[in-house]
Amino acid sequence: MSNTPMSNTQPQLGNTPSLLVRSDTNPRPTAPAVLHPSVNAPEESPLAIPPIAIDRMLTTAQASAVLGKDVETLKKWRQRRIGPKYVKYPDGTIRYRLSTIMKFLDDHTVEI
């Protein structure tokens, strides 16, 4: 055994850094650290995010032009519920999805 004094690198009683204090001695729960959103967000390449398909909404006049029918015909079809599906907004506005018009045409195409 040597008689050398203790090194200054070891923590002394009363000089203990706060990082070495046991967390279970603190009765108050601590909230988790909130980091900046860019720190918490996972890294994704732009190619990993799928594109959002936005279906074009057509007015009755536009839908009638695509279908080759009169606007009044589409109104009658809506009353009889025989035409293409449509969207009716709370204010009464009518719109047709372009994909619905194209499906309607495809469904009513006669193959010879």
N, C-alpha and C positions, 0 to 999 in steps of 0.2 A: 504494500500500500504506500502510496506517496502522500506527502504532506502538501501538495500543491493546492492553492485556493481554487474555489469553484469558478468555472468559466462564466463570463457575463452573458453568454448566449442563452443560458437556461433562464426561463422566467422565474422571478422571485415572487414571493407572496406579496400582494399589494401592487406589483408591477405587471400583473397578468393582462395581456391584451384582451380586448373584448371578443375576439374571435375564438378564444379558448374557453370562454364561459359556456357552461352547459346550457342548452336551450330549454331543458325541462325544468330548470329552476325559475324560469320566468312564468308567472301564472297567467299573464295576458297572452291570448293567441295573437299571432302576428299575421297580417294579410300578406298574401304572396305578392312578390314584386311584379308590378305591371310594366312591361317593356313597351317600347314603341312598336306599333303594328307591323312595321317592316321587319323588325327583329323577330317577331313571333310568326310571321307568315312563312309558310313553306316555300322553298324555291321551286318554281315551275317555269319551264320554258314556254314561250308563247304557243308552240305547237302542241303542248299537252292540254291546252284548254280548247274544248270543242267549240266550233263556231255556232252561233245562235241563228237558227233559221227563222227569218221573219217573213211571214206570208203576207203578200200585198192584199190590202183591202180595197175593193172596188165599189163605187157607187152603183145604183141601179142602172144609170145611163151607160156606165162603162161596161157593166156585166152584159147589158143588152147588146152592146156593140160586139163584144167577144162572142156571144151566142148567136148573133145575127137575128135577133128578135126585137120586137118593139117593147118599149118600157111598159106599156099597158099590159102586154102579154105576161111580163114578169110579175106585175102586180096581181093579175088574175091567178097565176100559178101559186103565188104566196097564199092567196085566199083559199084556194083549193088544196094547198099543201102537196102539189105535184111537181114543183120545180126544184131547182137546186137549193140546198140548205143555205140559210142566211143568218146573219147576226143582227139582232135587234137590240139597240142600246136603250137604256132607260128613258132617254129623251125622245124615243121613237125613230131615230135614225136607223136606216137599213143599210147594211154593207154585206158584200159577198166576198168570201175568200177566193183569191185567184185559183188556188189549188182545188177548191170545191167546184168551181166552174169547169176546170179542166177535167176533173173526175166525172162530173155530170156529162160532159161531152163524150168522154171515153165510155161511160156506162151505156150511153144511148147510141153508140156507133154500131151500125149493123154490118156484120161481116158476111160477105157473099161467098 
